[in-house]
Amino acid sequence: MASITIRNLDEDVKTLLRVRAAENSHSMEEEARLILREAVSKKKGSQNLADVAEFYFGPKNGVDLKLPTREVGREPPCFE
């Protein structure tokens, strides 16, 4: 396994990483590995809007939305 050192990391970033790691029950080192692995493994354009919305607003971030059931809004017009 390889190792890296990250210099000049903002204190705010380190604090946010520590909090995120604690929320996910990981060490800071493991959380950084997961973030890096996810960042480099993504293919360009592989995410759709639903994936992005779930990433930022999903249950992992404390948002649990109850979506309404889909219904037909109205009958389509008849042009006959």
PyMOL Python script that loads the backbone (N, CA, C, O; Angstrom):
from pymol import cmd

cmd.read_pdbstr("""\
ATOM      1  N   MET A   1       0.843  -1.184   0.000  1.00  0.00           N
ATOM      2  CA  MET A   1       0.000   0.000   0.000  1.00  0.00           C
ATOM      3  C   MET A   1       0.886   1.245   0.000  1.00  0.00           C
ATOM      4  O   MET A   1       1.949   1.278   0.621  1.00  0.00           O
ATOM      5  N   ALA A   2       0.423   2.248  -0.704  1.00  0.00           N
ATOM      6  CA  ALA A   2       1.151   3.502  -0.800  1.00  0.00           C
ATOM      7  C   ALA A   2       0.695   4.458   0.295  1.00  0.00           C
ATOM      8  O   ALA A   2      -0.384   4.305   0.869  1.00  0.00           O
ATOM      9  N   SER A   3       1.538   5.444   0.571  1.00  0.00           N
ATOM     10  CA  SER A   3       1.216   6.477   1.556  1.00  0.00           C
ATOM     11  C   SER A   3       1.425   7.842   0.925  1.00  0.00           C
ATOM     12  O   SER A   3       2.273   8.015   0.050  1.00  0.00           O
ATOM     13  N   ILE A   4       0.641   8.807   1.382  1.00  0.00           N
ATOM     14  CA  ILE A   4       0.839  10.184   0.939  1.00  0.00           C
ATOM     15  C   ILE A   4       0.762  11.098   2.154  1.00  0.00           C
ATOM     16  O   ILE A   4       0.172  10.744   3.175  1.00  0.00           O
ATOM     17  N   THR A   5       1.358  12.264   2.035  1.00  0.00           N
ATOM     18  CA  THR A   5       1.280  13.290   3.059  1.00  0.00           C
ATOM     19  C   THR A   5       0.646  14.513   2.419  1.00  0.00           C
ATOM     20  O   THR A   5       1.035  14.913   1.322  1.00  0.00           O
ATOM     21  N   ILE A   6      -0.311  15.097   3.083  1.00  0.00           N
ATOM     22  CA  ILE A   6      -0.975  16.283   2.560  1.00  0.00           C
ATOM     23  C   ILE A   6      -0.545  17.466   3.414  1.00  0.00           C
ATOM     24  O   ILE A   6      -0.860  17.540   4.602  1.00  0.00           O
ATOM     25  N   ARG A   7       0.173  18.381   2.798  1.00  0.00           N
ATOM     26  CA  ARG A   7       0.658  19.564   3.514  1.00  0.00           C
ATOM     27  C   ARG A   7      -0.278  20.739   3.241  1.00  0.00           C
ATOM     28  O   ARG A   7      -1.029  20.751   2.266  1.00  0.00           O
ATOM     29  N   ASN A   8      -0.209  21.717   4.131  1.00  0.00           N
ATOM     30  CA  ASN A   8      -0.953  22.977   3.988  1.00  0.00           C
ATOM     31  C   ASN A   8      -2.466  22.757   3.883  1.00  0.00           C
ATOM     32  O   ASN A   8      -3.154  23.455   3.139  1.00  0.00           O
ATOM     33  N   LEU A   9      -2.960  21.800   4.621  1.00  0.00           N
ATOM     34  CA  LEU A   9      -4.401  21.537   4.666  1.00  0.00           C
ATOM     35  C   LEU A   9      -5.043  22.551   5.607  1.00  0.00           C
ATOM     36  O   LEU A   9      -4.610  22.703   6.750  1.00  0.00           O
ATOM     37  N   ASP A  10      -6.070  23.242   5.131  1.00  0.00           N
ATOM     38  CA  ASP A  10      -6.749  24.226   5.971  1.00  0.00           C
ATOM     39  C   ASP A  10      -7.289  23.555   7.223  1.00  0.00           C
ATOM     40  O   ASP A  10      -7.774  22.424   7.178  1.00  0.00           O
ATOM     41  N   GLU A  11      -7.201  24.257   8.326  1.00  0.00           N
ATOM     42  CA  GLU A  11      -7.695  23.727   9.598  1.00  0.00           C
ATOM     43  C   GLU A  11      -9.194  23.441   9.526  1.00  0.00           C
ATOM     44  O   GLU A  11      -9.677  22.478  10.121  1.00  0.00           O
ATOM     45  N   ASP A  12      -9.932  24.286   8.790  1.00  0.00           N
ATOM     46  CA  ASP A  12     -11.373  24.071   8.629  1.00  0.00           C
ATOM     47  C   ASP A  12     -11.662  22.760   7.903  1.00  0.00           C
ATOM     48  O   ASP A  12     -12.595  22.040   8.258  1.00  0.00           O
ATOM     49  N   VAL A  13     -10.853  22.452   6.882  1.00  0.00           N
ATOM     50  CA  VAL A  13     -11.041  21.210   6.127  1.00  0.00           C
ATOM     51  C   VAL A  13     -10.756  20.017   7.032  1.00  0.00           C
ATOM     52  O   VAL A  13     -11.482  19.023   7.009  1.00  0.00           O
ATOM     53  N   LYS A  14      -9.714  20.123   7.814  1.00  0.00           N
ATOM     54  CA  LYS A  14      -9.375  19.031   8.737  1.00  0.00           C
ATOM     55  C   LYS A  14     -10.502  18.813   9.752  1.00  0.00           C
ATOM     56  O   LYS A  14     -10.849  17.675  10.068  1.00  0.00           O
ATOM     57  N   THR A  15     -11.056  19.889  10.249  1.00  0.00           N
ATOM     58  CA  THR A  15     -12.155  19.778  11.212  1.00  0.00           C
ATOM     59  C   THR A  15     -13.377  19.137  10.577  1.00  0.00           C
ATOM     60  O   THR A  15     -14.006  18.263  11.173  1.00  0.00           O
ATOM     61  N   LEU A  16     -13.716  19.572   9.357  1.00  0.00           N
ATOM     62  CA  LEU A  16     -14.860  18.985   8.662  1.00  0.00           C
ATOM     63  C   LEU A  16     -14.635  17.506   8.363  1.00  0.00           C
ATOM     64  O   LEU A  16     -15.568  16.708   8.445  1.00  0.00           O
ATOM     65  N   LEU A  17     -13.408  17.139   8.020  1.00  0.00           N
ATOM     66  CA  LEU A  17     -13.092  15.731   7.773  1.00  0.00           C
ATOM     67  C   LEU A  17     -13.242  14.923   9.055  1.00  0.00           C
ATOM     68  O   LEU A  17     -13.767  13.809   9.032  1.00  0.00           O
ATOM     69  N   ARG A  18     -12.786  15.477  10.168  1.00  0.00           N
ATOM     70  CA  ARG A  18     -12.897  14.784  11.457  1.00  0.00           C
ATOM     71  C   ARG A  18     -14.368  14.570  11.817  1.00  0.00           C
ATOM     72  O   ARG A  18     -14.745  13.491  12.275  1.00  0.00           O
ATOM     73  N   VAL A  19     -15.200  15.597  11.612  1.00  0.00           N
ATOM     74  CA  VAL A  19     -16.626  15.495  11.929  1.00  0.00           C
ATOM     75  C   VAL A  19     -17.294  14.480  11.006  1.00  0.00           C
ATOM     76  O   VAL A  19     -18.075  13.643  11.457  1.00  0.00           O
ATOM     77  N   ARG A  20     -16.982  14.558   9.707  1.00  0.00           N
ATOM     78  CA  ARG A  20     -17.577  13.618   8.751  1.00  0.00           C
ATOM     79  C   ARG A  20     -17.185  12.179   9.093  1.00  0.00           C
ATOM     80  O   ARG A  20     -18.014  11.273   9.020  1.00  0.00           O
ATOM     81  N   ALA A  21     -15.930  11.974   9.463  1.00  0.00           N
ATOM     82  CA  ALA A  21     -15.465  10.637   9.840  1.00  0.00           C
ATOM     83  C   ALA A  21     -16.208  10.131  11.067  1.00  0.00           C
ATOM     84  O   ALA A  21     -16.604   8.967  11.125  1.00  0.00           O
ATOM     85  N   ALA A  22     -16.393  10.996  12.036  1.00  0.00           N
ATOM     86  CA  ALA A  22     -17.104  10.598  13.257  1.00  0.00           C
ATOM     87  C   ALA A  22     -18.558  10.251  12.949  1.00  0.00           C
ATOM     88  O   ALA A  22     -19.098   9.290  13.498  1.00  0.00           O
ATOM     89  N   GLU A  23     -19.191  11.029  12.073  1.00  0.00           N
ATOM     90  CA  GLU A  23     -20.583  10.758  11.711  1.00  0.00           C
ATOM     91  C   GLU A  23     -20.732   9.409  11.007  1.00  0.00           C
ATOM     92  O   GLU A  23     -21.766   8.753  11.128  1.00  0.00           O
ATOM     93  N   ASN A  24     -19.700   8.997  10.275  1.00  0.00           N
ATOM     94  CA  ASN A  24     -19.731   7.731   9.547  1.00  0.00           C
ATOM     95  C   ASN A  24     -19.034   6.602  10.306  1.00  0.00           C
ATOM     96  O   ASN A  24     -18.833   5.515   9.763  1.00  0.00           O
ATOM     97  N   SER A  25     -18.669   6.860  11.552  1.00  0.00           N
ATOM     98  CA  SER A  25     -17.987   5.872  12.405  1.00  0.00           C
ATOM     99  C   SER A  25     -16.695   5.357  11.769  1.00  0.00           C
ATOM    100  O   SER A  25     -16.383   4.168  11.836  1.00  0.00           O
ATOM    101  N   HIS A  26     -15.950   6.282  11.150  1.00  0.00           N
ATOM    102  CA  HIS A  26     -14.650   5.951  10.557  1.00  0.00           C
ATOM    103  C   HIS A  26     -13.570   6.803  11.214  1.00  0.00           C
ATOM    104  O   HIS A  26     -13.851   7.823  11.843  1.00  0.00           O
ATOM    105  N   SER A  27     -12.339   6.358  11.053  1.00  0.00           N
ATOM    106  CA  SER A  27     -11.219   7.216  11.421  1.00  0.00           C
ATOM    107  C   SER A  27     -11.078   8.280  10.335  1.00  0.00           C
ATOM    108  O   SER A  27     -11.615   8.127   9.238  1.00  0.00           O
ATOM    109  N   MET A  28     -10.360   9.351  10.641  1.00  0.00           N
ATOM    110  CA  MET A  28     -10.127  10.388   9.624  1.00  0.00           C
ATOM    111  C   MET A  28      -9.376   9.801   8.439  1.00  0.00           C
ATOM    112  O   MET A  28      -9.652  10.152   7.292  1.00  0.00           O
ATOM    113  N   GLU A  29      -8.438   8.919   8.706  1.00  0.00           N
ATOM    114  CA  GLU A  29      -7.653   8.302   7.650  1.00  0.00           C
ATOM    115  C   GLU A  29      -8.539   7.459   6.725  1.00  0.00           C
ATOM    116  O   GLU A  29      -8.408   7.529   5.503  1.00  0.00           O
ATOM    117  N   GLU A  30      -9.430   6.672   7.307  1.00  0.00           N
ATOM    118  CA  GLU A  30     -10.333   5.845   6.504  1.00  0.00           C
ATOM    119  C   GLU A  30     -11.292   6.719   5.702  1.00  0.00           C
ATOM    120  O   GLU A  30     -11.570   6.438   4.536  1.00  0.00           O
ATOM    121  N   GLU A  31     -11.794   7.778   6.331  1.00  0.00           N
ATOM    122  CA  GLU A  31     -12.711   8.681   5.629  1.00  0.00           C
ATOM    123  C   GLU A  31     -12.016   9.335   4.439  1.00  0.00           C
ATOM    124  O   GLU A  31     -12.605   9.458   3.365  1.00  0.00           O
ATOM    125  N   ALA A  32     -10.764   9.754   4.626  1.00  0.00           N
ATOM    126  CA  ALA A  32     -10.000  10.355   3.527  1.00  0.00           C
ATOM    127  C   ALA A  32      -9.786   9.334   2.410  1.00  0.00           C
ATOM    128  O   ALA A  32      -9.884   9.678   1.232  1.00  0.00           O
ATOM    129  N   ARG A  33      -9.495   8.080   2.771  1.00  0.00           N
ATOM    130  CA  ARG A  33      -9.334   7.032   1.747  1.00  0.00           C
ATOM    131  C   ARG A  33     -10.620   6.840   0.955  1.00  0.00           C
ATOM    132  O   ARG A  33     -10.585   6.723  -0.270  1.00  0.00           O
ATOM    133  N   LEU A  34     -11.752   6.807   1.648  1.00  0.00           N
ATOM    134  CA  LEU A  34     -13.034   6.626   0.965  1.00  0.00           C
ATOM    135  C   LEU A  34     -13.336   7.795   0.026  1.00  0.00           C
ATOM    136  O   LEU A  34     -13.792   7.591  -1.099  1.00  0.00           O
ATOM    137  N   ILE A  35     -13.083   9.008   0.489  1.00  0.00           N
ATOM    138  CA  ILE A  35     -13.331  10.188  -0.331  1.00  0.00           C
ATOM    139  C   ILE A  35     -12.445  10.165  -1.570  1.00  0.00           C
ATOM    140  O   ILE A  35     -12.918  10.417  -2.678  1.00  0.00           O
ATOM    141  N   LEU A  36     -11.169   9.867  -1.390  1.00  0.00           N
ATOM    142  CA  LEU A  36     -10.251   9.818  -2.532  1.00  0.00           C
ATOM    143  C   LEU A  36     -10.624   8.697  -3.499  1.00  0.00           C
ATOM    144  O   LEU A  36     -10.600   8.890  -4.715  1.00  0.00           O
ATOM    145  N   ARG A  37     -10.966   7.537  -2.966  1.00  0.00           N
ATOM    146  CA  ARG A  37     -11.341   6.411  -3.820  1.00  0.00           C
ATOM    147  C   ARG A  37     -12.575   6.760  -4.663  1.00  0.00           C
ATOM    148  O   ARG A  37     -12.622   6.471  -5.858  1.00  0.00           O
ATOM    149  N   GLU A  38     -13.556   7.375  -4.034  1.00  0.00           N
ATOM    150  CA  GLU A  38     -14.760   7.755  -4.756  1.00  0.00           C
ATOM    151  C   GLU A  38     -14.458   8.822  -5.811  1.00  0.00           C
ATOM    152  O   GLU A  38     -14.991   8.774  -6.919  1.00  0.00           O
ATOM    153  N   ALA A  39     -13.611   9.770  -5.465  1.00  0.00           N
ATOM    154  CA  ALA A  39     -13.311  10.870  -6.386  1.00  0.00           C
ATOM    155  C   ALA A  39     -12.577  10.390  -7.636  1.00  0.00           C
ATOM    156  O   ALA A  39     -12.858  10.872  -8.733  1.00  0.00           O
ATOM    157  N   VAL A  40     -11.654   9.462  -7.494  1.00  0.00           N
ATOM    158  CA  VAL A  40     -10.870   9.036  -8.657  1.00  0.00           C
ATOM    159  C   VAL A  40     -11.535   7.912  -9.437  1.00  0.00           C
ATOM    160  O   VAL A  40     -11.151   7.647 -10.576  1.00  0.00           O
ATOM    161  N   SER A  41     -12.517   7.248  -8.854  1.00  0.00           N
ATOM    162  CA  SER A  41     -13.145   6.130  -9.556  1.00  0.00           C
ATOM    163  C   SER A  41     -14.338   6.553 -10.395  1.00  0.00           C
ATOM    164  O   SER A  41     -14.838   5.759 -11.193  1.00  0.00           O
ATOM    165  N   LYS A  42     -14.805   7.779 -10.234  1.00  0.00           N
ATOM    166  CA  LYS A  42     -15.970   8.239 -10.988  1.00  0.00           C
ATOM    167  C   LYS A  42     -15.585   8.508 -12.434  1.00  0.00           C
ATOM    168  O   LYS A  42     -14.551   9.107 -12.729  1.00  0.00           O
ATOM    169  N   LYS A  43     -16.440   8.052 -13.308  1.00  0.00           N
ATOM    170  CA  LYS A  43     -16.265   8.345 -14.720  1.00  0.00           C
ATOM    171  C   LYS A  43     -16.970   9.658 -15.013  1.00  0.00           C
ATOM    172  O   LYS A  43     -18.006   9.965 -14.423  1.00  0.00           O
ATOM    173  N   LYS A  44     -16.407  10.422 -15.920  1.00  0.00           N
ATOM    174  CA  LYS A  44     -17.016  11.698 -16.272  1.00  0.00           C
ATOM    175  C   LYS A  44     -18.413  11.464 -16.834  1.00  0.00           C
ATOM    176  O   LYS A  44     -18.619  10.607 -17.693  1.00  0.00           O
ATOM    177  N   GLY A  45     -19.358  12.238 -16.334  1.00  0.00           N
ATOM    178  CA  GLY A  45     -20.718  12.150 -16.832  1.00  0.00           C
ATOM    179  C   GLY A  45     -21.480  10.920 -16.367  1.00  0.00           C
ATOM    180  O   GLY A  45     -22.564  10.641 -16.880  1.00  0.00           O
ATOM    181  N   SER A  46     -20.934  10.174 -15.399  1.00  0.00           N
ATOM    182  CA  SER A  46     -21.597   8.950 -14.968  1.00  0.00           C
ATOM    183  C   SER A  46     -22.736   9.223 -13.988  1.00  0.00           C
ATOM    184  O   SER A  46     -23.557   8.341 -13.737  1.00  0.00           O
ATOM    185  N   GLN A  47     -22.794  10.436 -13.431  1.00  0.00           N
ATOM    186  CA  GLN A  47     -23.853  10.735 -12.481  1.00  0.00           C
ATOM    187  C   GLN A  47     -25.008  11.443 -13.177  1.00  0.00           C
ATOM    188  O   GLN A  47     -24.812  12.276 -14.062  1.00  0.00           O
ATOM    189  N   ASN A  48     -26.194  11.092 -12.760  1.00  0.00           N
ATOM    190  CA  ASN A  48     -27.347  11.826 -13.238  1.00  0.00           C
ATOM    191  C   ASN A  48     -27.829  12.728 -12.111  1.00  0.00           C
ATOM    192  O   ASN A  48     -27.300  12.680 -11.001  1.00  0.00           O
ATOM    193  N   LEU A  49     -28.819  13.540 -12.393  1.00  0.00           N
ATOM    194  CA  LEU A  49     -29.296  14.505 -11.416  1.00  0.00           C
ATOM    195  C   LEU A  49     -29.807  13.828 -10.147  1.00  0.00           C
ATOM    196  O   LEU A  49     -29.608  14.343  -9.047  1.00  0.00           O
ATOM    197  N   ALA A  50     -30.457  12.691 -10.289  1.00  0.00           N
ATOM    198  CA  ALA A  50     -30.973  11.981  -9.114  1.00  0.00           C
ATOM    199  C   ALA A  50     -29.837  11.520  -8.206  1.00  0.00           C
ATOM    200  O   ALA A  50     -29.955  11.591  -6.983  1.00  0.00           O
ATOM    201  N   ASP A  51     -28.730  11.044  -8.797  1.00  0.00           N
ATOM    202  CA  ASP A  51     -27.582  10.617  -7.993  1.00  0.00           C
ATOM    203  C   ASP A  51     -26.975  11.790  -7.235  1.00  0.00           C
ATOM    204  O   ASP A  51     -26.635  11.670  -6.058  1.00  0.00           O
ATOM    205  N   VAL A  52     -26.842  12.915  -7.911  1.00  0.00           N
ATOM    206  CA  VAL A  52     -26.272  14.105  -7.275  1.00  0.00           C
ATOM    207  C   VAL A  52     -27.172  14.583  -6.139  1.00  0.00           C
ATOM    208  O   VAL A  52     -26.689  14.900  -5.051  1.00  0.00           O
ATOM    209  N   ALA A  53     -28.475  14.634  -6.390  1.00  0.00           N
ATOM    210  CA  ALA A  53     -29.416  15.068  -5.357  1.00  0.00           C
ATOM    211  C   ALA A  53     -29.380  14.130  -4.154  1.00  0.00           C
ATOM    212  O   ALA A  53     -29.404  14.585  -3.010  1.00  0.00           O
ATOM    213  N   GLU A  54     -29.323  12.838  -4.403  1.00  0.00           N
ATOM    214  CA  GLU A  54     -29.273  11.881  -3.289  1.00  0.00           C
ATOM    215  C   GLU A  54     -27.977  12.035  -2.500  1.00  0.00           C
ATOM    216  O   GLU A  54     -27.979  11.921  -1.274  1.00  0.00           O
ATOM    217  N   PHE A  55     -26.873  12.291  -3.197  1.00  0.00           N
ATOM    218  CA  PHE A  55     -25.590  12.458  -2.514  1.00  0.00           C
ATOM    219  C   PHE A  55     -25.641  13.642  -1.548  1.00  0.00           C
ATOM    220  O   PHE A  55     -25.199  13.534  -0.405  1.00  0.00           O
ATOM    221  N   TYR A  56     -26.183  14.776  -2.013  1.00  0.00           N
ATOM    222  CA  TYR A  56     -26.200  15.969  -1.179  1.00  0.00           C
ATOM    223  C   TYR A  56     -27.381  16.040  -0.227  1.00  0.00           C
ATOM    224  O   TYR A  56     -27.264  16.605   0.861  1.00  0.00           O
ATOM    225  N   PHE A  57     -28.511  15.480  -0.616  1.00  0.00           N
ATOM    226  CA  PHE A  57     -29.730  15.648   0.172  1.00  0.00           C
ATOM    227  C   PHE A  57     -30.335  14.325   0.619  1.00  0.00           C
ATOM    228  O   PHE A  57     -31.501  14.298   1.014  1.00  0.00           O
ATOM    229  N   GLY A  58     -29.590  13.234   0.573  1.00  0.00           N
ATOM    230  CA  GLY A  58     -30.120  11.930   0.925  1.00  0.00           C
ATOM    231  C   GLY A  58     -30.070  11.644   2.409  1.00  0.00           C
ATOM    232  O   GLY A  58     -29.655  12.489   3.203  1.00  0.00           O
ATOM    233  N   PRO A  59     -30.489  10.461   2.776  1.00  0.00           N
ATOM    234  CA  PRO A  59     -30.535  10.070   4.188  1.00  0.00           C
ATOM    235  C   PRO A  59     -29.172  10.130   4.884  1.00  0.00           C
ATOM    236  O   PRO A  59     -29.111  10.365   6.091  1.00  0.00           O
ATOM    237  N   LYS A  60     -28.077   9.922   4.141  1.00  0.00           N
ATOM    238  CA  LYS A  60     -26.748   9.996   4.765  1.00  0.00           C
ATOM    239  C   LYS A  60     -26.434  11.394   5.276  1.00  0.00           C
ATOM    240  O   LYS A  60     -25.587  11.562   6.153  1.00  0.00           O
ATOM    241  N   ASN A  61     -27.116  12.401   4.727  1.00  0.00           N
ATOM    242  CA  ASN A  61     -26.895  13.778   5.151  1.00  0.00           C
ATOM    243  C   ASN A  61     -28.043  14.302   6.005  1.00  0.00           C
ATOM    244  O   ASN A  61     -28.190  15.512   6.174  1.00  0.00           O
ATOM    245  N   GLY A  62     -28.850  13.403   6.537  1.00  0.00           N
ATOM    246  CA  GLY A  62     -29.897  13.789   7.465  1.00  0.00           C
ATOM    247  C   GLY A  62     -31.193  14.244   6.828  1.00  0.00           C
ATOM    248  O   GLY A  62     -32.061  14.781   7.515  1.00  0.00           O
ATOM    249  N   VAL A  63     -31.342  14.043   5.533  1.00  0.00           N
ATOM    250  CA  VAL A  63     -32.579  14.445   4.861  1.00  0.00           C
ATOM    251  C   VAL A  63     -33.329  13.192   4.442  1.00  0.00           C
ATOM    252  O   VAL A  63     -32.818  12.385   3.666  1.00  0.00           O
ATOM    253  N   ASP A  64     -34.519  13.033   4.948  1.00  0.00           N
ATOM    254  CA  ASP A  64     -35.344  11.883   4.595  1.00  0.00           C
ATOM    255  C   ASP A  64     -36.692  12.396   4.116  1.00  0.00           C
ATOM    256  O   ASP A  64     -37.606  12.606   4.914  1.00  0.00           O
ATOM    257  N   LEU A  65     -36.809  12.596   2.817  1.00  0.00           N
ATOM    258  CA  LEU A  65     -38.032  13.153   2.250  1.00  0.00           C
ATOM    259  C   LEU A  65     -39.034  12.061   1.932  1.00  0.00           C
ATOM    260  O   LEU A  65     -38.681  11.007   1.404  1.00  0.00           O
ATOM    261  N   LYS A  66     -40.266  12.322   2.254  1.00  0.00           N
ATOM    262  CA  LYS A  66     -41.362  11.432   1.877  1.00  0.00           C
ATOM    263  C   LYS A  66     -41.921  11.955   0.559  1.00  0.00           C
ATOM    264  O   LYS A  66     -42.587  12.990   0.538  1.00  0.00           O
ATOM    265  N   LEU A  67     -41.663  11.262  -0.525  1.00  0.00           N
ATOM    266  CA  LEU A  67     -42.099  11.716  -1.827  1.00  0.00           C
ATOM    267  C   LEU A  67     -43.554  11.342  -2.061  1.00  0.00           C
ATOM    268  O   LEU A  67     -43.977  10.235  -1.727  1.00  0.00           O
ATOM    269  N   PRO A  68     -44.320  12.261  -2.634  1.00  0.00           N
ATOM    270  CA  PRO A  68     -45.729  11.950  -2.922  1.00  0.00           C
ATOM    271  C   PRO A  68     -45.823  10.940  -4.055  1.00  0.00           C
ATOM    272  O   PRO A  68     -44.923  10.825  -4.887  1.00  0.00           O
ATOM    273  N   THR A  69     -46.922  10.219  -4.068  1.00  0.00           N
ATOM    274  CA  THR A  69     -47.128   9.271  -5.163  1.00  0.00           C
ATOM    275  C   THR A  69     -47.431  10.033  -6.437  1.00  0.00           C
ATOM    276  O   THR A  69     -48.021  11.113  -6.403  1.00  0.00           O
ATOM    277  N   ARG A  70     -47.025   9.469  -7.553  1.00  0.00           N
ATOM    278  CA  ARG A  70     -47.261  10.123  -8.834  1.00  0.00           C
ATOM    279  C   ARG A  70     -48.657   9.802  -9.321  1.00  0.00           C
ATOM    280  O   ARG A  70     -49.098   8.653  -9.274  1.00  0.00           O
ATOM    281  N   GLU A  71     -49.344  10.823  -9.786  1.00  0.00           N
ATOM    282  CA  GLU A  71     -50.689  10.665 -10.291  1.00  0.00           C
ATOM    283  C   GLU A  71     -50.805  11.403 -11.619  1.00  0.00           C
ATOM    284  O   GLU A  71     -50.024  12.308 -11.915  1.00  0.00           O
ATOM    285  N   VAL A  72     -51.777  11.007 -12.399  1.00  0.00           N
ATOM    286  CA  VAL A  72     -52.042  11.714 -13.642  1.00  0.00           C
ATOM    287  C   VAL A  72     -52.597  13.085 -13.273  1.00  0.00           C
ATOM    288  O   VAL A  72     -53.580  13.183 -12.539  1.00  0.00           O
ATOM    289  N   GLY A  73     -51.972  14.136 -13.776  1.00  0.00           N
ATOM    290  CA  GLY A  73     -52.395  15.482 -13.434  1.00  0.00           C
ATOM    291  C   GLY A  73     -53.730  15.850 -14.048  1.00  0.00           C
ATOM    292  O   GLY A  73     -54.592  16.419 -13.378  1.00  0.00           O
ATOM    293  N   ARG A  74     -53.901  15.531 -15.306  1.00  0.00           N
ATOM    294  CA  ARG A  74     -55.155  15.825 -15.995  1.00  0.00           C
ATOM    295  C   ARG A  74     -55.198  14.981 -17.254  1.00  0.00           C
ATOM    296  O   ARG A  74     -54.195  14.403 -17.671  1.00  0.00           O
ATOM    297  N   GLU A  75     -56.355  14.922 -17.837  1.00  0.00           N
ATOM    298  CA  GLU A  75     -56.503  14.201 -19.081  1.00  0.00           C
ATOM    299  C   GLU A  75     -55.845  14.998 -20.198  1.00  0.00           C
ATOM    300  O   GLU A  75     -55.985  16.220 -20.245  1.00  0.00           O
ATOM    301  N   PRO A  76     -55.131  14.328 -21.097  1.00  0.00           N
ATOM    302  CA  PRO A  76     -54.541  15.060 -22.224  1.00  0.00           C
ATOM    303  C   PRO A  76     -55.633  15.580 -23.136  1.00  0.00           C
ATOM    304  O   PRO A  76     -56.696  14.966 -23.237  1.00  0.00           O
ATOM    305  N   PRO A  77     -55.393  16.706 -23.806  1.00  0.00           N
ATOM    306  CA  PRO A  77     -56.433  17.268 -24.676  1.00  0.00           C
ATOM    307  C   PRO A  77     -56.702  16.373 -25.884  1.00  0.00           C
ATOM    308  O   PRO A  77     -55.813  15.664 -26.355  1.00  0.00           O
ATOM    309  N   CYS A  78     -57.903  16.414 -26.364  1.00  0.00           N
ATOM    310  CA  CYS A  78     -58.305  15.657 -27.532  1.00  0.00           C
ATOM    311  C   CYS A  78     -58.421  16.644 -28.708  1.00  0.00           C
ATOM    312  O   CYS A  78     -59.122  17.649 -28.594  1.00  0.00           O
ATOM    313  N   PHE A  79     -57.755  16.375 -29.813  1.00  0.00           N
ATOM    314  CA  PHE A  79     -57.751  17.278 -30.959  1.00  0.00           C
ATOM    315  C   PHE A  79     -58.585  16.745 -32.121  1.00  0.00           C
ATOM    316  O   PHE A  79     -58.359  17.126 -33.270  1.00  0.00           O
ATOM    317  N   GLU A  80     -59.509  15.900 -31.845  1.00  0.00           N
ATOM    318  CA  GLU A  80     -60.334  15.342 -32.923  1.00  0.00           C
ATOM    319  C   GLU A  80     -61.544  16.174 -33.186  1.00  0.00           C
ATOM    320  O   GLU A  80     -62.343  15.842 -34.062  1.00  0.00           O
TER     321      GLU A  80
END
""", "prot")
cmd.dss("prot")
cmd.show_as("cartoon", "prot")
cmd.util.cbc("prot")
cmd.orient("prot")
